[in-house]
Amino acid sequence: QIQNFGQTPKQLERRPFPQRNVAKAVKDNMIDFGVIGLLAPLTPPLCVAGAPHRWKLKPTLADTSTVGVVEQTDKAVGDICLVKGQLVGAGRACTLLVEPKKYIRFGGLNNGLSVHTAMLSTRYREVDKLLSIHDGLHRAPIIAAKGSEDGSWIVTGSIDSTLRVWRYDGERLALKATLCGHDGSPIKCIDVSTVFGMIVTGCAQGRVMLWDLRTMTFVRGLQHGVKGDAALSVAINHTNGNVITLVGTCLTVADINGRTVASQRMSEQNAPTCAAATDCPEWMDEGVVAVTGHMNGEIRLWSVNYETSRLWNVHVLTENPLTSPITALRATGLERQDTLLAGDRSGKMAVFKSVQLENMSSDELNEIIEELC
């Protein structure tokens, strides 16, 4: 009995236990600003702390990408990050290694890549400094690459449809596996998660494939209901392993087992250009699970309706300084993901921050009080 149900207590209480004290943002028809800090970790990504049913982001910083844009045909932002308040954006044929503070440039005729410094540090006093060159990594030019969050793994994709997985120790690249399965279609997008040990890749024919990072083997193909359109973006939720795919105009959320959780097809009039995943878990109702950027610079936030298996657009950023097609997105933050980074084709970048309750107007606070009561 003890092994299955636990030991019987020696004393049974005759009075009920006191009710658990749950922190709430509204107390006596007023906002209790003292508990907002306690509610912040329980608030879904990009939502207002204390009012998780509200989405309001304002631009707090704008800049222009200057890292890795030399010798590019355009100024488009390929990757973006925020480190200690410093906004860093790399060119289209680049991907950032955030923790090592480096970036990778690919796409050259040497069928390889080069590693450069992305920001100033105690070790590197110069931005864009060339650290190493790695030639002949593929038999054809590399057109897609992605590094893990800690920079220890790098996955490259070539125009000949092959994928190669590399272990990076800060100086040398060690080949661990060559992955094939996209049937001659050029690789368009890649994402890596060391938390779940998985790689997700998409190609020009719309095939999205899931690979095991530990065994270096194919796991499964992800279904999205679209044929013929290119895969524009793939992204992994590092909390639950869900995969966000953008193929053509169809945005899809699939779980780690390949089951489609929700999907939504968007209009071609203002077609999506890229997508990013947040770290929102399933238990956070109305949480933002995906962000999409569009041709006119518009940025949309998406949530999942688990009853209908549909994605619904919960918010469109109204105060948005970006007007060109969005090319890079990233959700970030310290305690939680309350910051959105975006870059466009013209090289402009912007930081959007979730507005706090104490910075809202009295009319907005009154509406929130009515909604929460």
N, C-alpha and C positions, 0 to 999 in steps of 0.2 A: 504493500500500500504506500509506504513512504517513497519507494522508487518511482511509482507511477503518479501519485497525487500529492506528494510532499508530506511532511510531518504534521500531525495534528497539534494545534497550539494548546498549551497548558491551560490557558484562561480564555474564555469566550466573553467578549464585551457585550454588555446588555444595552448600552447606549450606542446610537449610530456615530460613526466617525464624522468629524467636522468636514464640511464641504470644501473641496479643493478651491483655492483662491486663484482664479484665472484672470490674468491681466487683460483689461479691455481698454480700448482707446477712448471710449465715451463713458463718463461717470457723472451722474446727476445732470444729464443733458448738457454736459460741457466736455471739451476735449481735455483729457488728462495727459499733458505733454510729458509727465514724469515716467510714463510706462512705454513711450515710443521706442526707447532704446531696447526694452525687453521684447517688443514685438517685431523689431527689425529682422532678426534671424528667421522668424516664422513667416515673413512676407515673401511672396513669389517674386522672381526676377522682374525688374523694370516696373514694379508696382509701387504705389505710395505706401510707406511704412505706417501702419496703423489703419490704413484704409485699403486693404488688398484688392478691393473691387474697382479701384481707381487707377488710371494710367495717365500720368502727366510728366512729360520730359521736356526740359528746356536746354538749349545749347549754352554751354558754359565756356567753351574754348574752340577756336577755329585756327587752322594753320594750313600750310601748303607742304606737300610731300617733296622732300629734297634728297632722300636717301635712295640710292640705287636707280635713279632716273637717267643717269648719264648713258648715252648711246641708245636710249629707247626712242621708238617712233612716236610715242605720245607720253603724256605725264600721268597716266592713269595709276591709281593706287592699287597695288596688288595684295598688300597685307598691312595690318595696322595694329598697334598696341599702345598701352598707357603704362608707363613705369615711373613710379614716384612723381606723378603729376606731369611727366614729360610725354607728350604725344609724338609717337614715331610712326611714320608711314613709309613703306618701301614700294618700289616700282612694280609694274605689272608682272614682269618676269622674275619676281623675288618672293621669298617667303621668310618670315621672321623666326628666329630661335630666341624666345623671350628671355628665359633664364640666363643663357650665356651672353645675352645682349649682342647677338650677331644676326646677320641675315645671309641668305643663300641667293645667289644669282644664277640663273640657268638659261637655256635657250641658245647658247652659242654654237658655233660650227665645230667646236672641239668635242661635241657629244658629252660634255661634262658640266661641271658647275664650279663656282668659286665662292669662298667664304669671306665676308667682310664684317667690319665692326658696324653696328647699327646705332650705337649711342656712346657717349663718353662714360668712362669708368676709371677706377683707380689703376687698372692695368693698361687700358688703351686711352690715350689722350687725343685721338683723332677719329672723326667719324668718316665712314666710307673707306677706311684703310683696308687694303687687300691683305688677308691673312694666309690664304692657301688657295691653290688651284688644283682641281682634280679632273684630269682629261680622260676621255675614253670610257666613261662609266656605262654608256650604252652604245649600241651599234648605229643609232640614229639620234638626232637631237632630242634633248629633254624638253618637254613642254609643260610639265607639271611636277611640283615637288611639295612636300610637306614634312615638317619636323614635329617631334613630340614636344609636349610642354616643357620638359626638362632638357630638351636638345640632345638626348642620347640616341635617338632613332631618327633616321631620315629615309623617307620613301620617295623614290623618283619614278616618274612615268614618261614614256617616250612616245614619239610619233609612230613607232612600229608596234604599239599596243602592249609592250612589255613593261612590267613593274620590277623594280629592284629595291630590296630592303637593305639598308646600311646601318651599321653600328658606328656612332661618332663619339670619339673620346676627347674631342676638342682640337685635335690636330689631324688625325688620320681617319679615313673611311674604310671600314671592313665590310665586305659583301657577305650577307647572311643568306640571301635567297633571291632567286629570279622567279617571278610569278607571271604566268600566262593564262589567258582566258577571255580576253576581250575580242578575240577573233579578228585581228588586223585593224581594229578601230583605234584611232589615237586616244590616249588618255587625256581627259579634260580636267578632272578634279580629284583630290585625295584628302583624306583626313585620317588621323592616327590617335588612338587612345591607349595609353599604357595602363590606365585604371582597369579597363576591361580586356586588355590585350587583343585589340582588334584594329583592322585597317579597312577602310571603306573607299572604294574607287568608282569613278564614273567615266564613261567614254563618249565619243562623238555620236555613237548610235543609240545612246540612252541606256545602255546596260549598267546597272549598279551592282557591284559585287562586294561581299563581305569576306575578309580573310582573317585567319588566326595569326596574331603576331608572335605567339609563343612557338607554335609548331610550323609556321610559315606555309600553311596549307589553305586551300579554298574551303570556305564554309558553306555559303549559299548565295544565290542571287536574290536581290530584293525586287519585289513587284511594285510597280507604280501606275500601271494602266495606260502608259503612253508608249507609242511605237514610232521610231524614226527621228524623234527630236533628241538633241544633244543634252547630256547631263551638264547643267550649269554649275551646280554646287552640291556638295555632300558635307554633312557636319554631324558630329557625335555629341550627344548629351553625356557629360562625364559623371552624372549622378546616377542615371538609371540605364545607360547604354542605348537609349533610343537613337535612331538615325533619321536625320532630316535630309530629304533629297529634293532637289529642284530640277526637274526634267522638262524642258520646254516651258510651258506655263503652269505645270502641275506641281504643287507643293504637297509632299507626302511625309508622314511620320510613321516609321516602322519600329517595332521593338527589336531587342537583341536576338530574338528567335525568328525574325523574318516576317512576323505577322503585321499586317497593315493596321495601324491604330486609327489613323484619320488621314484624309486627303482633301484637297481643294484645287480646282482648276480655275485659273484667273484669266481675265480678259487679255487679248492680244493687243488691244489699243494702247494700254500702258503696261507692257509686258514686264515681268520681273527679270532682273539681270543677275541677282545673286541672293543667297540665303545664308543665315547663320542660326545655330542652335543655342539655346540657353541651357542652364543646369537645373531647370525646373523639374521637381519630382512629381509623380502622379497624384499624390495626396494633396497638393496645393491646388484647390479649386480655382478656376479661371486664371491660372498662372500662364504667363507668356512662355510658350515652348519654342517659338521660331520668330525670326525677323527677316523680312524681305526688303530688298532695295529694287527700285524700278527705273524705267527709262527716263522719266522726267525728274529724277532725284527724290521721288517720294519714298518714304520709309514706313512700313506697316508692321504692326505687332499682331501675332496670331496665337490663339488659344485652342484647346481641344475640347470638343463636346463629345464625351465618351459614350453618351446614349445614342447619338446619331452617327458616330464615327466620322464627323466632319470637322474641318478646321474653320474657325470663324475669325474674321478680322475685328479685333477688339479696339484697336486704336490706330490712328494715322498721325504721325508727328506733324503738328501744325506750324510750329516755329522751327523751320528748317532752312539753313543757309545754303544747302546743296541743291543745285539745279540741273546738273549733268547726270547721266546714267551712273547709278551706284555700282562700284566695283569691289568694295571691301566692307565687311561688317564684323563686329566683335562685341559680345556682351562681357563685361568685366566688373570688378568691384573688390573691396576688401572683405567685409563680413558677408556680404551678399552681392549679387549682380544687380547693382542699381545704376550702372553706367553703360551707355551704348556708344561705341565708336563707329564712325562711318567715313568712307572716302569715295570720291567719284572719279570719273574719267578725266576731268580737267586737272586733277592733282589736289583738289581742295579736300580738307579733312575737318571733321567736327566731332566734339564730345558732347553728348546729351546726358544730363543727370536727372534722376527722379526727384521731383519737387517734394520737399518735406512739408508736413502739416503746418509747422510754425511759420512757413513762408507763404501760405495761402491767404487769400482774402477772407474777410468775415462772411461774405455770401457763400463762398465755396465751403467754408467750415460748417455753416449752418446746413447746407445740403448734405454734407457727409454725416453730420449728427442725426439728421432725419433718416438717412439710409441705414445707419448702424443701430438706431434705436428700435 
